Amino acid sequence: MKRLIRSFLGVLLAGLSVTAVVAENSATNPVPGAPDWLKRHESFIKIAAAREVDLLFLGDSITDGWRTKGSKVWAQYYLPRHAANFGIAGDRTQHVLWRIENGELDGIKPKVVVLLIGTNNTGKERNSDAIRNTTSEAIQGVTVVVKELRARLPASRILLLALFPRADPNDPQRRQVVEINQAIANLDDGKNIQFLDIGAQFLNPDGTIPETLMPDKLHPSSAGYEIWAAAMEPTLKSMLE
């Protein structure tokens, strides 16, 4: 099974018949968000044009949260490193792909891109039984995001974070997250892409999520952002050198 996964991910990263493989997968088809979302996107383009970005955070609401609950930690760890936060709440892989293809990376050459995306591709739509994406589709979505980052920022290194644990241990969405992480770990090439799983830092021994770290079992608290930064620091520091 692992050999098949590696082979599939290798095809995607190599750019061979990607369109044929993922044409029917919403997770890999770039789409924009609502008008307020587009305003955020435009603000990121201005940031990219206006200043040096050595460290780029790219993702959804969990990344976006560095501006609020994680702001003090951000100021300590990342502000001195010329970091930029391109996180938008609610984003899925298809939204990040659209942003990448529509100017957010133009003019910047970060040393490292910290990528955390895909949790919003899991589970079901709100107030509906419609599945957002299958596990396989979500894996493809993350893979294509990584491929596009490598193509557009060839000199940058990518710190690919495992999806953080969410929900209860036996929840289907938690199991989906685990399966996605097992697959995208194979994107680590030992050179330009490094995979890092810090999920255990957010769990009790019995697999539950402490309310002090993730009150809603998804988004980190201020203490959760402290744990994130500390757990990521050794790897990030090495990649920035």
N, C-alpha and C positions, 0 to 999 in steps of 0.2 A: 504493500500500500504506500509506504513512504517513497519507494522508487517511482511509483506512478505520479505521486504528487510532485516530486522533484522534476520529473520529466515535463509535466504540464506547466509548472512555474517557469521552467527553463525556456519553453516555447514562447510563453508570454513575454518574458524579459528580452528574448532575442528578437522579438518583433515579427515572428513567423506566423502568418495567418491569424493574427490576433482578431481582426474584424470578423472572420468566419467563426472563431471560437466563441466570441462574446456578443455577437450582434443582437441576440434576443435578451441580453442581460441588462436590466435597468441600472445595476450597480456600476456598469462600465460605460454607460451612455451619458456624456456630459450634459447637465441641465442647470440653468440658473435658478435662483430662488425668487422670492417676492420683492417688491420695490425697496423695502427697508433693507433686505439682504443685499440688493445691488448697491445701495449706498455704502454698506460696509465694504463690499468688494472694491468700490471706487476709492474709498479711503485707504485701502491697502496699496492700491496702485500709486497713490500719491506718496505714501511712505516709501515705497520702493524707489520712486523717482527722486525723493528729496534727501535721503540720507544713506549712509553706509549701514549695511546689514551683514554682520558676521555670523549671526546665529538666528535661524528662523524656526519658529514654532508654527506648525500647520495642523489644523484639525477642526474639531467640532466644539460643543459647549464646554467640554472638559478642558480643552486648551483655552478657550475663551475665558474661562474662570480665573486665569492668571491675572486678569484685570481687576477682579473683585476680591474674592476670598483668598486668592493667592498673591495679592498685590505686594504685600510686605516681603514675601519670599522672593518674588520677582525682582524687587528692587535690590535685594541682597545678592542674589546669584546671577541674574541675567542682564540687568540694566547696564552694569559696567562692561558687559561683553558686547555691546551694540546689538542687542537682541530685538527682534520684532515678533509680535504675536499676530498671526493671521488665522485665528480661530473664530468660527462663526457657529453659534448655537443651532442645533438641528441638522447640521451638515452630514451628508452621507458621502460615500466615495464619489458618486456622480457629480455632486456639487463641487467638491475639491477639484475634480478633473476639469470642470468648466472654468473654475477660477484660474487654474494653472494655464489653461489654453487661452485665457482672455486677459493677459497682461500682468498678473500679480508677480510674476517672476522676472519681468522685463527690467533690465538694468541692475539687478542685484546678483552678487556672487557670494552667498554665504559659505562660510567654512563648513558648517554643519546645518542640516535640516532635521529637526525633531518632528517626526510624523506620528500622529496618533489618530487614526480614523477607522471607521467600520462598525462601531457599536450601534449606530443608528440604522445600519443595514440589517440588524438582527431583529428577531421577534416579529410582532404583528403591528399593523397600523392601528392608530388610536381609534377606539370605538368601532373596531372592525375585526373580522377573523382573517382578513387578507394578510398573507405573509409578505413582509417587506422584501426579503431576499432569502433564498436558500443559503445554506452554509457554503456550498460550492460557488454560488454567485458572489457572495461577499468576499470570499478568498480571491476571486478573479478581480473584483473591484479594487482591493488593496494592492494587488499585484500590478494592475495597470497604472495606479497612482505612482507607485515606486518606479515603474518603467518610464513614465512621463517625467518624473523628477530627474532621473538619470539622464534622459535625453536633453532636457532643457538646462540642467545645471551639472554638466559633466565634471566640473572641478570640485563640486560639493560632495561631502560625505553625508550619508543618510543614517540617522539613528532611528530605526523603526521600532516603536514601542508596541509590545503586546497589548491587546485590548485589556483594559482594567476589568476585574471581576465585577459583576453586577447581579442584582436580585439574590434569591436564596440558593443554597447549594444544589437543590433538586429542581430548580426552575429550568425549563427547556432553553430559555435565553442564556442562562449561565453555561449550560452544556454547549450551546452553539458558540459562545465566546471561546471556550476551551478548544474546540475543534478548529476554529479559525486560527487561533494562536499556534496550534501545532503545525498547521500548514504554512503560515507566513514566516515561521521561524526558518524555513528553508530558503528564504530570500537572502539570508545573510551570506555574503560572498567572501567574508573574511578580509575585505579590502575597502570597498566603497559603501557597502551596506552592512550595518551592524544591527542585529536584532537583540532587544533587551526586554526581558519579562520581569517586572517588579510587582506583579499582581499579588504575590504572597504577602507583601508588606501591608496590604489592606485587609487581611483576613485573620480571623481568630483561628485557633487550632482546629475547631470543628468546621471550618469553612464558611462560617457566617461573617458578615461584614459589620464591624463595629459602627454604631451610630455616630460615635465621635469622629470617625474618619470619613464616612459617607452617609450622611443623614437619610438620604433617599435611596441608598444602595446603588448609587450610580455616580453622583457628582461629589468630588472631594470637598471636605470642609477646609478651613484654614490649616488645621493640623494635618489634613490629608495632603495638602500642597507642600507642606514642610517635609513630609515623608517622601513624596515624589522627588523633590529636589535633592534630598540627601541620598536617596537610593540611586538616582541617575548620575550624580556628580562624578564619581570615579570614571565611569565610562565616557561621559561627556567631556570631561577635562582632557582625557587622553585623546579623544577625537579632535579636539580643538588645537592641540599642540602641533 
